[in-house]
Amino acid sequence: MQSYLDFEKPVAELEGKIAELKSLAQTDDAVSISDEVLRLQQRADDALKDIYRKLTPWQKTQVARHPQRPHFSDYCKAMVTEWTPLAGDRKFAEDPAIQAGFGRIDGRPVAILGQEKGNDTESRLKHNFGMARPEGYRKAVRLMEMADRFGLPVVSFVDTAGAYPGIGAEERGQAEAIARSTEKCLELGVPNIALVIGEGGSGGAIAIATANRVLMLEHAIYSVISPEPGAAILFRDAGRAQDMAAAQKITAQDLLSMGIIDAIIEEPIGGAHRKPDVVIAEAKKQIVDFVDNFGDGYGPLEIREHRREKFLAMGTALT
């Protein structure tokens, strides 16, 4: 069943009428509804296009958080074969918020990292809503070290509101674990690509997104802090999250213009959750193209230097 956001109310009403007419037709064969359904469907499609043509940063934030938006598990299931998961950080515990493992994407062997939010109450609790603890980032470092050793490209799927801020996580060195994971991304002698598929929140995102190539879905967001806590800190009012989202420049379009990301993956009208297969197929195409073509003839030194120069150049055009 389709779930609607607040600003999608006009579309919800039209699609609700369509559903009612179709239900009526099933109970009364004498009722002809095809013309009316087509008319309403066209109105709904036009309304959806109009809404998504002019989304505000806050509305994009809501789309990025949509409960039906495809998560890492959906991408992994659709595009990865011979999936072999890796568990535990060999120091403390397993963290289900970050999934790690090895597999093949269109036959290419790769190492894969993904932040998983979960799709229902049970799985969201299991994966802690995609908010990783230190052991999750240490598991990521473990996977990247293995990828480096065996010469495998690293593919990261970013989707988190941020690293888990709990007391236990801080006691076990959350900041250090994030820093080590970011450092490991920079040190990799193999190519890495990161895709922001939903939320890219704070250091919790950058810890696995410091890559040679960073892509974002059209309605994803990527920020130093989520709008609500950012508003609480800067404006002393979490209710001003809309203002914070606009001020932060967190949309894919803003970030591409500033050189923070490298490309945008278009979403179907209405968001990735309406046609997840289309988005996943395009993401797969982009990954395969990167694995096949990035840095032909590059050795580990050149790959590291490319990544280093990429991040050092960020912001220089704005000064």
C-alpha positions as CSV (number, residue, x, y, z in Angstrom):
1,M,0.0,0.0,0.0
2,Q,1.4,3.4,-1.0
3,S,2.3,5.7,1.8
4,Y,2.0,9.4,1.2
5,L,3.9,12.4,2.6
6,D,2.0,15.5,3.8
7,F,2.8,17.5,0.7
8,E,1.6,14.7,-1.5
9,K,-2.0,15.1,-0.3
10,P,-3.5,16.2,-3.7
11,V,-2.0,13.0,-5.3
12,A,-3.3,10.9,-2.4
13,E,-6.8,12.1,-2.9
14,L,-6.8,11.5,-6.6
15,E,-5.3,8.0,-6.3
16,G,-7.7,7.3,-3.5
17,K,-10.6,8.0,-5.9
18,I,-9.0,5.8,-8.6
19,A,-8.9,2.9,-6.1
20,E,-12.5,3.5,-5.1
21,L,-13.6,3.3,-8.8
22,K,-11.6,0.2,-9.4
23,S,-13.2,-1.4,-6.4
24,L,-16.7,-0.4,-7.5
25,A,-16.0,-1.9,-11.0
26,Q,-15.1,-5.3,-9.4
27,T,-18.5,-5.5,-7.6
28,D,-20.6,-4.2,-10.5
29,D,-19.6,-5.3,-14.1
30,A,-22.2,-3.0,-15.6
31,V,-20.2,0.1,-14.4
32,S,-17.8,1.4,-17.0
33,I,-15.0,3.4,-15.3
34,S,-12.1,3.2,-17.8
35,D,-12.5,6.7,-19.1
36,E,-12.8,8.2,-15.7
37,V,-9.9,6.3,-14.3
38,L,-7.7,7.4,-17.2
39,R,-8.7,11.0,-16.6
40,L,-8.0,10.8,-12.9
41,Q,-4.7,9.0,-13.4
42,Q,-3.6,11.8,-15.8
43,R,-4.5,14.4,-13.2
44,A,-2.6,12.4,-10.5
45,D,0.4,12.1,-12.7
46,D,0.4,15.8,-13.6
47,A,0.0,16.7,-9.9
48,L,2.9,14.5,-8.9
49,K,5.2,15.9,-11.6
50,D,4.3,19.5,-10.5
51,I,5.0,18.7,-6.8
52,Y,8.3,17.0,-7.5
53,R,9.5,19.7,-9.9
54,K,9.7,22.2,-7.1
55,L,10.6,20.3,-3.9
56,T,12.1,22.3,-1.1
57,P,15.1,21.0,0.8
58,W,12.9,20.0,3.7
59,Q,10.5,18.1,1.4
60,K,13.5,16.3,-0.1
61,T,14.5,15.4,3.4
62,Q,11.1,13.8,3.9
63,V,11.4,11.9,0.6
64,A,14.9,10.7,1.6
65,R,13.4,9.3,4.8
66,H,10.3,7.8,3.2
67,P,9.5,4.5,4.9
68,Q,9.0,2.7,1.6
69,R,12.3,4.0,0.0
70,P,14.6,1.1,-1.0
71,H,17.3,0.4,1.5
72,F,20.6,-1.4,1.3
73,S,19.1,-4.8,1.6
74,D,16.9,-4.1,-1.5
75,Y,19.9,-3.0,-3.5
76,C,22.0,-6.0,-2.4
77,K,19.2,-8.5,-3.1
78,A,18.6,-7.1,-6.6
79,M,22.2,-6.5,-7.8
80,V,24.6,-8.7,-5.9
81,T,25.3,-12.4,-6.5
82,E,27.4,-14.8,-4.5
83,W,26.8,-12.5,-1.4
84,T,29.1,-13.6,1.5
85,P,28.4,-11.4,4.6
86,L,31.1,-10.5,7.1
87,A,30.1,-10.2,10.7
88,G,31.8,-8.7,13.8
89,D,34.7,-6.3,14.3
90,R,36.8,-8.9,16.1
91,K,37.0,-6.6,19.1
92,F,33.5,-6.3,20.7
93,A,30.4,-7.3,18.8
94,E,28.5,-7.5,15.6
95,D,26.7,-4.3,14.5
96,P,23.7,-5.0,12.2
97,A,23.4,-1.2,11.3
98,I,26.3,-1.7,8.9
99,Q,26.2,-4.7,6.6
100,A,29.5,-5.8,5.1
101,G,30.6,-8.6,2.8
102,F,31.8,-9.7,-0.6
103,G,30.0,-10.5,-3.8
104,R,29.7,-10.0,-7.5
105,I,27.9,-7.1,-9.3
106,D,27.3,-8.1,-12.9
107,G,30.1,-10.7,-12.5
108,R,32.6,-8.2,-11.1
109,P,34.0,-9.2,-7.6
110,V,33.7,-6.4,-5.1
111,A,33.7,-5.6,-1.4
112,I,30.4,-4.1,-0.2
113,L,29.4,-1.9,2.7
114,G,25.9,-0.7,3.4
115,Q,24.0,1.1,6.1
116,E,20.7,-0.7,6.7
117,K,17.7,1.1,8.3
118,G,15.2,-1.8,8.2
119,N,11.8,-2.0,6.6
120,D,9.5,-2.7,9.6
121,T,9.5,-2.3,13.3
122,E,11.3,-5.5,14.0
123,S,14.0,-5.0,11.5
124,R,14.4,-1.3,12.3
125,L,15.1,-2.1,15.9
126,K,17.5,-4.9,14.9
127,H,19.5,-2.5,12.6
128,N,19.1,0.4,15.1
129,F,17.5,2.6,12.3
130,G,20.8,2.5,10.4
131,M,22.7,4.3,13.2
132,A,26.0,2.4,13.6
133,R,28.0,1.9,16.8
134,P,31.8,1.9,17.0
135,E,31.9,-1.9,16.2
136,G,30.1,-1.2,12.9
137,Y,32.8,1.2,11.8
138,R,35.5,-1.2,13.0
139,K,33.8,-3.9,10.9
140,A,33.9,-1.6,7.9
141,V,37.7,-1.1,8.5
142,R,38.1,-4.8,8.7
143,L,36.3,-5.3,5.3
144,M,38.3,-2.5,3.6
145,E,41.6,-4.0,4.8
146,M,40.6,-7.3,3.3
147,A,39.5,-5.6,0.0
148,D,42.9,-3.8,-0.1
149,R,44.7,-7.1,0.4
150,F,42.9,-8.9,-2.4
151,G,42.6,-6.0,-4.8
152,L,38.8,-5.7,-4.7
153,P,37.0,-2.4,-5.4
154,V,34.9,-1.2,-2.5
155,V,31.2,-0.2,-3.0
156,S,29.5,1.7,-0.2
157,F,25.7,2.4,0.2
158,V,25.1,5.3,2.5
159,D,21.8,5.7,4.4
160,T,22.0,6.9,7.9
161,A,20.7,9.9,10.0
162,G,24.1,9.7,11.7
163,A,26.2,7.5,14.0
164,Y,24.5,6.3,17.2
165,P,25.0,8.9,19.9
166,G,24.4,6.6,22.9
167,I,26.5,6.5,26.1
168,G,27.7,3.0,25.4
169,A,28.9,4.0,21.9
170,E,30.8,7.0,23.2
171,E,32.4,4.8,25.9
172,R,33.6,2.4,23.3
173,G,35.2,5.2,21.2
174,Q,32.6,6.3,18.6
175,A,34.6,9.3,17.4
176,E,37.8,7.3,17.1
177,A,36.1,4.5,15.2
178,I,34.6,7.0,12.7
179,A,37.9,8.7,12.3
180,R,39.7,5.3,11.7
181,S,37.1,4.3,9.1
182,T,37.4,7.6,7.3
183,E,41.2,7.3,7.4
184,K,41.0,3.8,6.0
185,C,38.8,5.0,3.1
186,L,41.5,7.6,2.2
187,E,44.3,5.0,2.5
188,L,42.7,2.4,0.2
189,G,44.9,1.4,-2.7
190,V,41.9,0.1,-4.6
191,P,39.1,2.2,-6.1
192,N,36.0,2.9,-4.0
193,I,32.6,4.4,-4.9
194,A,29.9,5.6,-2.5
195,L,26.2,6.0,-3.3
196,V,24.0,8.1,-1.0
197,I,20.7,6.4,-1.4
198,G,18.7,8.1,1.4
199,E,20.2,10.1,4.2
200,G,23.9,10.9,4.4
201,G,24.2,12.1,8.0
202,S,27.3,13.6,9.6
203,G,30.5,11.6,10.3
204,G,28.3,8.5,10.3
205,A,28.0,8.8,6.6
206,I,31.5,10.2,5.7
207,A,33.1,7.2,7.5
208,I,32.2,5.0,4.5
209,A,31.7,7.7,1.9
210,T,35.2,9.1,1.5
211,A,35.5,7.7,-2.0
212,N,37.1,8.2,-5.4
213,R,33.5,8.8,-6.7
214,V,30.5,9.8,-4.7
215,L,27.0,9.6,-6.2
216,M,23.7,10.7,-4.8
217,L,20.1,9.8,-5.7
218,E,18.1,12.8,-6.9
219,H,16.1,13.2,-3.7
220,A,18.8,12.0,-1.2
221,I,20.4,14.4,1.3
222,Y,23.9,14.7,2.6
223,S,24.8,16.9,5.5
224,V,27.1,17.6,8.4
225,I,24.1,17.2,10.8
226,S,20.4,16.4,10.4
227,P,18.2,19.4,10.2
228,E,16.4,18.9,13.5
229,P,19.4,18.8,15.8
230,G,21.1,21.4,13.7
231,A,18.2,23.8,14.2
232,A,18.2,22.9,18.0
233,I,21.8,23.9,18.2
234,L,21.9,27.0,15.9
235,F,18.4,28.4,16.3
236,R,17.7,26.9,19.8
237,D,14.5,25.6,18.2
238,A,14.2,22.1,16.6
239,G,10.9,23.2,15.1
240,R,12.9,25.3,12.6
241,A,14.2,22.3,10.8
242,Q,12.8,23.6,7.5
243,D,15.0,26.7,7.8
244,M,18.0,24.6,8.7
245,A,17.5,22.3,5.8
246,A,17.4,25.3,3.4
247,A,20.5,26.9,5.0
248,Q,22.6,23.7,5.0
249,K,22.5,23.1,1.2
250,I,21.9,19.4,1.7
251,T,20.3,18.5,-1.6
252,A,22.1,16.6,-4.4
253,Q,21.7,19.5,-6.7
254,D,23.4,22.0,-4.3
255,L,26.2,19.5,-3.5
256,L,26.9,18.8,-7.2
257,S,27.2,22.5,-7.9
258,M,29.7,22.8,-5.1
259,G,31.8,19.8,-6.2
260,I,31.0,17.8,-3.0
261,I,29.6,14.9,-5.1
262,D,30.4,13.7,-8.6
263,A,27.0,12.9,-10.1
264,I,23.3,12.5,-9.5
265,I,21.2,9.4,-10.2
266,E,17.8,10.4,-11.3
267,E,14.7,9.1,-9.5
268,P,11.3,8.3,-11.0
269,I,8.7,11.0,-10.6
270,G,7.4,10.6,-7.0
271,G,10.7,9.2,-5.6
272,A,12.7,6.0,-5.7
273,H,10.0,4.2,-3.6
274,R,7.5,4.4,-6.5
275,K,9.7,2.4,-9.0
276,P,12.6,1.0,-7.0
277,D,13.7,-1.4,-9.8
278,V,14.4,1.5,-12.1
279,V,16.6,3.3,-9.5
280,I,18.5,0.1,-8.5
281,A,19.1,-0.8,-12.2
282,E,20.7,2.7,-12.8
283,A,22.7,2.4,-9.6
284,K,24.0,-0.9,-10.8
285,K,24.9,0.5,-14.2
286,Q,26.9,3.4,-12.5
287,I,28.8,0.9,-10.3
288,V,29.7,-1.4,-13.1
289,D,30.9,1.6,-15.2
290,F,33.1,2.8,-12.3
291,V,34.6,-0.7,-11.7
292,D,35.3,-1.2,-15.3
293,N,36.7,2.2,-16.2
294,F,38.0,4.1,-13.2
295,G,41.7,4.8,-13.3
296,D,42.8,2.6,-16.2
297,G,46.5,1.9,-15.5
298,Y,46.4,3.5,-12.0
299,G,48.3,1.8,-9.3
300,P,47.6,2.1,-5.6
301,L,49.6,5.3,-5.3
302,E,47.6,7.0,-8.1
303,I,44.3,5.8,-6.7
304,R,45.1,7.3,-3.3
305,E,46.4,10.5,-4.9
306,H,43.2,10.9,-6.9
307,R,41.1,10.6,-3.8
308,R,43.3,13.0,-1.8
309,E,43.2,15.6,-4.5
310,K,39.5,15.2,-4.9
311,F,38.8,16.0,-1.2
312,L,41.5,18.8,-1.0
313,A,39.8,20.5,-3.9
314,M,36.4,20.7,-2.2
315,G,35.4,24.3,-1.4
316,T,38.3,25.9,-3.3
317,A,36.1,27.2,-6.0
318,L,33.9,29.0,-3.4
319,T,36.8,31.0,-1.9
